[in-house]
Amino acid sequence: MRHRTWIAVIAGFAVLFVAVQIQHAQSQERGPRRGPRAEARSGASLEMRGEMNKVGFAVAMVRGLGDHKVNGKVTFKQTDDGVEINAELDGLQPGEHGFHVHEFGDCSMEDGKCAGAHFNPTKADHGGPDSKNRHVGDLGNIKADGQGHATYNRTDKMISLNGAHSIIGRAVIVHAKEDDFKTVTSAGDRIGCGVIGIADPKMQH
């Protein structure tokens, strides 16, 4: 009789131990409950990390397509007023040349058509850089002097280095002719191309 009593006691302790272990495992799976302050701190931390990961500077090294000798550099700097664009290009024929951001960062084909159409996420009509209705990638023209050198300086409010209008991973295209801001094909052949990549802000100059 006494032996049976001890067996019952031991069995009871075993059942209690198993129950405690199960409850502990379930509480671990649910994780600790966080109050409003903890949730707020977590949200603020995520927001800070997002700010740190934002792109502030980008660059495209433009090279000639086919037999064209275009070469140079285009930089993009995110500011509170928009994206500051600075370009220095050589090897151009004197005059105006269409200057756009195209949808794909691919310069592998000699005619540049692998870069796709103008970057136009809003499905807007073609226009000039100051038009109310324009493609995001419509940056207008870049003008070359008698020596084939061209500069471009503009702060654009439509393109961005972050978000839905981000141009990161897309391409800068230089065209053979002037863009009339009315017809997409007015600027003619694609003679220069450069993929827009994230750059180290410390390398700005």
Phi and psi restraints in degrees (value plus and minus 20) as a CYANA .aco file:
   2 ARG   PHI     -82.2   -42.2
   2 ARG   PSI     -56.9   -16.9
   3 HIS   PHI     -82.6   -42.6
   3 HIS   PSI     -61.4   -21.4
   4 ARG   PHI     -85.0   -45.0
   4 ARG   PSI     -56.6   -16.6
   5 THR   PHI     -82.1   -42.1
   5 THR   PSI     -64.5   -24.5
   6 TRP   PHI     -84.6   -44.6
   6 TRP   PSI     -57.7   -17.7
   7 ILE   PHI     -82.5   -42.5
   7 ILE   PSI     -61.5   -21.5
   8 ALA   PHI     -84.9   -44.9
   8 ALA   PSI     -60.1   -20.1
   9 VAL   PHI     -84.0   -44.0
   9 VAL   PSI     -67.2   -27.2
  10 ILE   PHI     -81.3   -41.3
  10 ILE   PSI     -62.5   -22.5
  11 ALA   PHI     -82.4   -42.4
  11 ALA   PSI     -59.0   -19.0
  12 GLY   PHI     -83.0   -43.0
  12 GLY   PSI     -64.2   -24.2
  13 PHE   PHI     -82.5   -42.5
  13 PHE   PSI     -57.5   -17.5
  14 ALA   PHI     -84.2   -44.2
  14 ALA   PSI     -64.2   -24.2
  15 VAL   PHI     -82.5   -42.5
  15 VAL   PSI     -63.2   -23.2
  16 LEU   PHI     -83.0   -43.0
  16 LEU   PSI     -61.1   -21.1
  17 PHE   PHI     -83.5   -43.5
  17 PHE   PSI     -65.0   -25.0
  18 VAL   PHI     -82.4   -42.4
  18 VAL   PSI     -61.4   -21.4
  19 ALA   PHI     -82.7   -42.7
  19 ALA   PSI     -62.6   -22.6
  20 VAL   PHI     -82.7   -42.7
  20 VAL   PSI     -63.1   -23.1
  21 GLN   PHI     -83.0   -43.0
  21 GLN   PSI     -61.0   -21.0
  22 ILE   PHI     -84.1   -44.1
  22 ILE   PSI     -64.2   -24.2
  23 GLN   PHI     -82.9   -42.9
  23 GLN   PSI     -59.6   -19.6
  24 HIS   PHI     -84.6   -44.6
  24 HIS   PSI     -62.4   -22.4
  25 ALA   PHI     -83.6   -43.6
  25 ALA   PSI     -61.7   -21.7
  26 GLN   PHI     -84.7   -44.7
  26 GLN   PSI     -59.1   -19.1
  27 SER   PHI     -87.0   -47.0
  27 SER   PSI     -53.1   -13.1
  28 GLN   PHI     -87.4   -47.4
  28 GLN   PSI     -58.1   -18.1
  29 GLU   PHI     -86.4   -46.4
  29 GLU   PSI     -60.0   -20.0
  30 ARG   PHI     -90.8   -50.8
  30 ARG   PSI     -47.8    -7.8
  31 GLY   PHI      59.1    99.1
  31 GLY   PSI     147.4   187.4
  32 PRO   PHI     -89.9   -49.9
  32 PRO   PSI     121.3   161.3
  33 ARG   PHI     -93.9   -53.9
  33 ARG   PSI     114.6   154.6
  34 ARG   PHI    -133.1   -93.1
  34 ARG   PSI     113.0   153.0
  35 GLY   PHI     -99.8   -59.8
  35 GLY   PSI     158.4   198.4
  36 PRO   PHI     -76.9   -36.9
  36 PRO   PSI     -58.5   -18.5
  37 ARG   PHI     -86.0   -46.0
  37 ARG   PSI     -61.3   -21.3
  38 ALA   PHI     -84.6   -44.6
  38 ALA   PSI     -61.0   -21.0
  39 GLU   PHI     -82.6   -42.6
  39 GLU   PSI     -62.3   -22.3
  40 ALA   PHI     -83.6   -43.6
  40 ALA   PSI     -62.3   -22.3
  41 ARG   PHI     -83.7   -43.7
  41 ARG   PSI     -59.2   -19.2
  42 SER   PHI     -85.2   -45.2
  42 SER   PSI     -63.3   -23.3
  43 GLY   PHI     -82.8   -42.8
  43 GLY   PSI     -61.5   -21.5
  44 ALA   PHI     -84.2   -44.2
  44 ALA   PSI     -58.5   -18.5
  45 SER   PHI     -84.2   -44.2
  45 SER   PSI     -62.9   -22.9
  46 LEU   PHI     -83.4   -43.4
  46 LEU   PSI     -59.8   -19.8
  47 GLU   PHI     -83.9   -43.9
  47 GLU   PSI     -61.0   -21.0
  48 MET   PHI     -83.6   -43.6
  48 MET   PSI     -61.0   -21.0
  49 ARG   PHI     -84.6   -44.6
  49 ARG   PSI     -56.9   -16.9
  50 GLY   PHI     -83.4   -43.4
  50 GLY   PSI     -61.5   -21.5
  51 GLU   PHI     -83.6   -43.6
  51 GLU   PSI     -59.8   -19.8
  52 MET   PHI     -86.1   -46.1
  52 MET   PSI     -50.3   -10.3
  53 ASN   PHI    -106.5   -66.5
  53 ASN   PSI     -24.5    15.5
  54 LYS   PHI     -86.9   -46.9
  54 LYS   PSI     121.9   161.9
  55 VAL   PHI    -101.5   -61.5
  55 VAL   PSI     111.8   151.8
  56 GLY   PHI    -134.0   -94.0
  56 GLY   PSI     -35.8     4.2
  57 PHE   PHI    -170.0  -130.0
  57 PHE   PSI     118.2   158.2
  58 ALA   PHI    -163.3  -123.3
  58 ALA   PSI     140.6   180.6
  59 VAL   PHI    -165.0  -125.0
  59 VAL   PSI     128.0   168.0
  60 ALA   PHI    -150.4  -110.4
  60 ALA   PSI     104.5   144.5
  61 MET   PHI    -115.0   -75.0
  61 MET   PSI      91.2   131.2
  62 VAL   PHI    -107.7   -67.7
  62 VAL   PSI     112.6   152.6
  63 ARG   PHI    -148.8  -108.8
  63 ARG   PSI     133.7   173.7
  64 GLY   PHI     -87.6   -47.6
  64 GLY   PSI     126.5   166.5
  65 LEU   PHI    -119.3   -79.3
  65 LEU   PSI     118.6   158.6
  66 GLY   PHI      43.4    83.4
  66 GLY   PSI    -147.4  -107.4
  67 ASP   PHI    -112.3   -72.3
  67 ASP   PSI     -17.1    22.9
  68 HIS   PHI     -94.4   -54.4
  68 HIS   PSI     127.6   167.6
  69 LYS   PHI    -124.6   -84.6
  69 LYS   PSI      -4.1    35.9
  70 VAL   PHI     -81.3   -41.3
  70 VAL   PSI     117.2   157.2
  71 ASN   PHI    -177.4  -137.4
  71 ASN   PSI     132.7   172.7
  72 GLY   PHI     138.3   178.3
  72 GLY   PSI    -184.6  -144.6
  73 LYS   PHI    -158.1  -118.1
  73 LYS   PSI     118.2   158.2
  74 VAL   PHI    -144.4  -104.4
  74 VAL   PSI     108.1   148.1
  75 THR   PHI    -134.9   -94.9
  75 THR   PSI     131.5   171.5
  76 PHE   PHI    -152.6  -112.6
  76 PHE   PSI     104.0   144.0
  77 LYS   PHI    -143.5  -103.5
  77 LYS   PSI     102.2   142.2
  78 GLN   PHI     -95.9   -55.9
  78 GLN   PSI     104.6   144.6
  79 THR   PHI    -148.1  -108.1
  79 THR   PSI     154.6   194.6
  80 ASP   PHI     -87.0   -47.0
  80 ASP   PSI     -43.1    -3.1
  81 ASP   PHI    -114.0   -74.0
  81 ASP   PSI     -23.4    16.6
  82 GLY   PHI     116.1   156.1
  82 GLY   PSI    -179.2  -139.2
  83 VAL   PHI    -123.2   -83.2
  83 VAL   PSI     102.0   142.0
  84 GLU   PHI    -103.7   -63.7
  84 GLU   PSI     100.5   140.5
  85 ILE   PHI    -131.0   -91.0
  85 ILE   PSI     109.4   149.4
  86 ASN   PHI    -152.9  -112.9
  86 ASN   PSI     109.1   149.1
  87 ALA   PHI    -151.4  -111.4
  87 ALA   PSI     123.1   163.1
  88 GLU   PHI    -153.4  -113.4
  88 GLU   PSI      91.8   131.8
  89 LEU   PHI    -146.0  -106.0
  89 LEU   PSI     129.2   169.2
  90 ASP   PHI    -151.1  -111.1
  90 ASP   PSI     149.0   189.0
  91 GLY   PHI      62.1   102.1
  91 GLY   PSI       0.2    40.2
  92 LEU   PHI    -120.7   -80.7
  92 LEU   PSI     136.0   176.0
  93 GLN   PHI     -92.8   -52.8
  93 GLN   PSI     123.8   163.8
  94 PRO   PHI     -75.7   -35.7
  94 PRO   PSI     121.3   161.3
  95 GLY   PHI      99.4   139.4
  95 GLY   PSI    -189.3  -149.3
  96 GLU   PHI    -107.3   -67.3
  96 GLU   PSI     123.0   163.0
  97 HIS   PHI    -156.1  -116.1
  97 HIS   PSI     110.8   150.8
  98 GLY   PHI     -75.4   -35.4
  98 GLY   PSI     119.5   159.5
  99 PHE   PHI    -158.8  -118.8
  99 PHE   PSI      89.2   129.2
 100 HIS   PHI    -158.7  -118.7
 100 HIS   PSI     142.4   182.4
 101 VAL   PHI    -120.0   -80.0
 101 VAL   PSI     105.2   145.2
 102 HIS   PHI    -123.9   -83.9
 102 HIS   PSI     143.6   183.6
 103 GLU   PHI     -92.2   -52.2
 103 GLU   PSI     -45.6    -5.6
 104 PHE   PHI    -138.2   -98.2
 104 PHE   PSI     120.5   160.5
 105 GLY   PHI    -107.0   -67.0
 105 GLY   PSI      41.0    81.0
 106 ASP   PHI    -152.7  -112.7
 106 ASP   PSI      95.2   135.2
 107 CYS   PHI    -135.9   -95.9
 107 CYS   PSI       3.8    43.8
 108 SER   PHI     -98.9   -58.9
 108 SER   PSI     -41.5    -1.5
 109 MET   PHI    -114.6   -74.6
 109 MET   PSI     125.7   165.7
 110 GLU   PHI     -84.3   -44.3
 110 GLU   PSI     -47.1    -7.1
 111 ASP   PHI    -112.8   -72.8
 111 ASP   PSI     -23.5    16.5
 112 GLY   PHI      53.4    93.4
 112 GLY   PSI     -15.5    24.5
 113 LYS   PHI     -90.0   -50.0
 113 LYS   PSI     -36.0     4.0
 114 CYS   PHI     -87.5   -47.5
 114 CYS   PSI     -33.2     6.8
 115 ALA   PHI     -99.1   -59.1
 115 ALA   PSI     -24.5    15.5
 116 GLY   PHI      55.2    95.2
 116 GLY   PSI    -182.5  -142.5
 117 ALA   PHI    -105.1   -65.1
 117 ALA   PSI     158.6   198.6
 118 HIS   PHI     -76.4   -36.4
 118 HIS   PSI     123.0   163.0
 119 PHE   PHI     -86.5   -46.5
 119 PHE   PSI      95.6   135.6
 120 ASN   PHI    -164.8  -124.8
 120 ASN   PSI      44.8    84.8
 121 PRO   PHI     -85.9   -45.9
 121 PRO   PSI     -39.8     0.2
 122 THR   PHI    -112.4   -72.4
 122 THR   PSI     -21.0    19.0
 123 LYS   PHI      38.5    78.5
 123 LYS   PSI      20.1    60.1
 124 ALA   PHI    -106.8   -66.8
 124 ALA   PSI     153.5   193.5
 125 ASP   PHI    -101.1   -61.1
 125 ASP   PSI     138.4   178.4
 126 HIS   PHI     -88.4   -48.4
 126 HIS   PSI     125.2   165.2
 127 GLY   PHI    -182.9  -142.9
 127 GLY   PSI    -191.5  -151.5
 128 GLY   PHI    -109.1   -69.1
 128 GLY   PSI     153.0   193.0
 129 PRO   PHI     -83.2   -43.2
 129 PRO   PSI     -43.8    -3.8
 130 ASP   PHI    -123.5   -83.5
 130 ASP   PSI     -13.2    26.8
 131 SER   PHI     -91.9   -51.9
 131 SER   PSI     124.7   164.7
 132 LYS   PHI     -87.5   -47.5
 132 LYS   PSI     -54.0   -14.0
 133 ASN   PHI    -134.1   -94.1
 133 ASN   PSI      90.7   130.7
 134 ARG   PHI    -176.2  -136.2
 134 ARG   PSI     142.6   182.6
 135 HIS   PHI     -89.2   -49.2
 135 HIS   PSI     128.6   168.6
 136 VAL   PHI     -77.3   -37.3
 136 VAL   PSI     -57.2   -17.2
 137 GLY   PHI    -101.6   -61.6
 137 GLY   PSI     -18.8    21.2
 138 ASP   PHI     -96.9   -56.9
 138 ASP   PSI      78.3   118.3
 139 LEU   PHI    -124.4   -84.4
 139 LEU   PSI     -14.9    25.1
 140 GLY   PHI      68.8   108.8
 140 GLY   PSI    -151.5  -111.5
 141 ASN   PHI    -148.2  -108.2
 141 ASN   PSI     135.5   175.5
 142 ILE   PHI    -139.5   -99.5
 142 ILE   PSI     112.7   152.7
 143 LYS   PHI    -124.2   -84.2
 143 LYS   PSI     106.1   146.1
 144 ALA   PHI    -116.6   -76.6
 144 ALA   PSI     122.4   162.4
 145 ASP   PHI    -105.2   -65.2
 145 ASP   PSI    -191.4  -151.4
 146 GLY   PHI     -83.4   -43.4
 146 GLY   PSI     -39.3     0.7
 147 GLN   PHI    -116.2   -76.2
 147 GLN   PSI     -15.7    24.3
 148 GLY   PHI      62.4   102.4
 148 GLY   PSI      -8.5    31.5
 149 HIS   PHI    -115.7   -75.7
 149 HIS   PSI     118.6   158.6
 150 ALA   PHI    -156.4  -116.4
 150 ALA   PSI     122.6   162.6
 151 THR   PHI    -145.4  -105.4
 151 THR   PSI     134.9   174.9
 152 TYR   PHI    -164.7  -124.7
 152 TYR   PSI     107.6   147.6
 153 ASN   PHI    -158.0  -118.0
 153 ASN   PSI     100.6   140.6
 154 ARG   PHI    -179.9  -139.9
 154 ARG   PSI     125.5   165.5
 155 THR   PHI    -126.3   -86.3
 155 THR   PSI      94.3   134.3
 156 ASP   PHI    -125.5   -85.5
 156 ASP   PSI     114.0   154.0
 157 LYS   PHI    -112.9   -72.9
 157 LYS   PSI     -27.1    12.9
 158 MET   PHI    -115.7   -75.7
 158 MET   PSI     -63.8   -23.8
 159 ILE   PHI     -94.1   -54.1
 159 ILE   PSI     143.2   183.2
 160 SER   PHI    -170.3  -130.3
 160 SER   PSI     142.6   182.6
 161 LEU   PHI    -119.6   -79.6
 161 LEU   PSI     -17.3    22.7
 162 ASN   PHI    -164.8  -124.8
 162 ASN   PSI     136.0   176.0
 163 GLY   PHI      61.2   101.2
 163 GLY   PSI    -181.1  -141.1
 164 ALA   PHI     -84.9   -44.9
 164 ALA   PSI     -47.3    -7.3
 165 HIS   PHI    -120.9   -80.9
 165 HIS   PSI      -0.4    39.6
 166 SER   PHI     -85.6   -45.6
 166 SER   PSI     114.4   154.4
 167 ILE   PHI    -119.1   -79.1
 167 ILE   PSI     -17.7    22.3
 168 ILE   PHI     -81.7   -41.7
 168 ILE   PSI     110.2   150.2
 169 GLY   PHI      65.8   105.8
 169 GLY   PSI     -18.2    21.8
 170 ARG   PHI    -119.8   -79.8
 170 ARG   PSI    -184.0  -144.0
 171 ALA   PHI    -154.4  -114.4
 171 ALA   PSI     124.4   164.4
 172 VAL   PHI    -107.9   -67.9
 172 VAL   PSI     111.3   151.3
 173 ILE   PHI    -141.6  -101.6
 173 ILE   PSI     113.5   153.5
 174 VAL   PHI    -128.5   -88.5
 174 VAL   PSI     113.5   153.5
 175 HIS   PHI    -125.1   -85.1
 175 HIS   PSI     143.7   183.7
 176 ALA   PHI     -93.8   -53.8
 176 ALA   PSI     -49.3    -9.3
 177 LYS   PHI    -143.0  -103.0
 177 LYS   PSI     156.9   196.9
 178 GLU   PHI     -97.9   -57.9
 178 GLU   PSI     120.3   160.3
 179 ASP   PHI    -103.8   -63.8
 179 ASP   PSI     105.7   145.7
 180 ASP   PHI    -108.6   -68.6
 180 ASP   PSI     -18.1    21.9
 181 PHE   PHI      47.3    87.3
 181 PHE   PSI     -11.2    28.8
 182 LYS   PHI    -137.2   -97.2
 182 LYS   PSI     -65.3   -25.3
 183 THR   PHI    -132.9   -92.9
 183 THR   PSI     108.7   148.7
 184 VAL   PHI     -79.1   -39.1
 184 VAL   PSI     -56.0   -16.0
 185 THR   PHI    -108.1   -68.1
 185 THR   PSI     -17.3    22.7
 186 SER   PHI     -83.8   -43.8
 186 SER   PSI     -46.9    -6.9
 187 ALA   PHI    -100.9   -60.9
 187 ALA   PSI     -25.9    14.1
 188 GLY   PHI      54.5    94.5
 188 GLY   PSI    -172.6  -132.6
 189 ASP   PHI     -81.7   -41.7
 189 ASP   PSI     137.4   177.4
 190 ARG   PHI    -113.2   -73.2
 190 ARG   PSI      99.2   139.2
 191 ILE   PHI    -133.6   -93.6
 191 ILE   PSI     -31.9     8.1
 192 GLY   PHI    -166.3  -126.3
 192 GLY   PSI     126.9   166.9
 193 CYS   PHI    -168.9  -128.9
 193 CYS   PSI     122.1   162.1
 194 GLY   PHI    -170.1  -130.1
 194 GLY   PSI     112.1   152.1
 195 VAL   PHI     -99.7   -59.7
 195 VAL   PSI     114.3   154.3
 196 ILE   PHI    -107.1   -67.1
 196 ILE   PSI      97.3   137.3
 197 GLY   PHI    -143.0  -103.0
 197 GLY   PSI     137.2   177.2
 198 ILE   PHI     -84.8   -44.8
 198 ILE   PSI     114.4   154.4
 199 ALA   PHI    -141.3  -101.3
 199 ALA   PSI     138.8   178.8
 200 ASP   PHI     -93.7   -53.7
 200 ASP   PSI      99.4   139.4
 201 PRO   PHI     -77.0   -37.0
 201 PRO   PSI     -47.1    -7.1
 202 LYS   PHI     -88.6   -48.6
 202 LYS   PSI     -34.9     5.1
 203 MET   PHI    -113.5   -73.5
 203 MET   PSI     -15.0    25.0
 204 GLN   PHI     -84.3   -44.3
 204 GLN   PSI     115.8   155.8
